């Protein structure tokens, strides 16, 4: 299972870049090559070798995280 940690600050009607870190639940191992999709605006990103990602999003958007071999988040 994936575990997500994000750092962002958005207020109502705002948009901006969201940075985050994807970790394996229970081990805190960073996970690379996780696909992140913004289901509202269609943008996508992928975690780097350190499990870090950046994606553009607005308040109210939904992000989907997927990687082969892991269950959905």
Phi, psi and omega in degrees: 000146178269148175234140188238138172233126182235152174232114178199161178217101178235145178246166182315133178069014179255161175220161180177187181273133176251130176250145180204175181227131180254125183237153174280129182298134177090336182241341184061022175286131178288139184246122179269164175059032173276132178272128178244127180236134172272111186289343180271313185256356176081000179288154179221160178210170178220141178291147178277190183294345178260004180081011184264143177219161172224135178212148178275132180207160176243162175304132180094349178289156177246130177254138179245135181242127182219141173207136179302133179095354179239150177285168182289154175248000000 
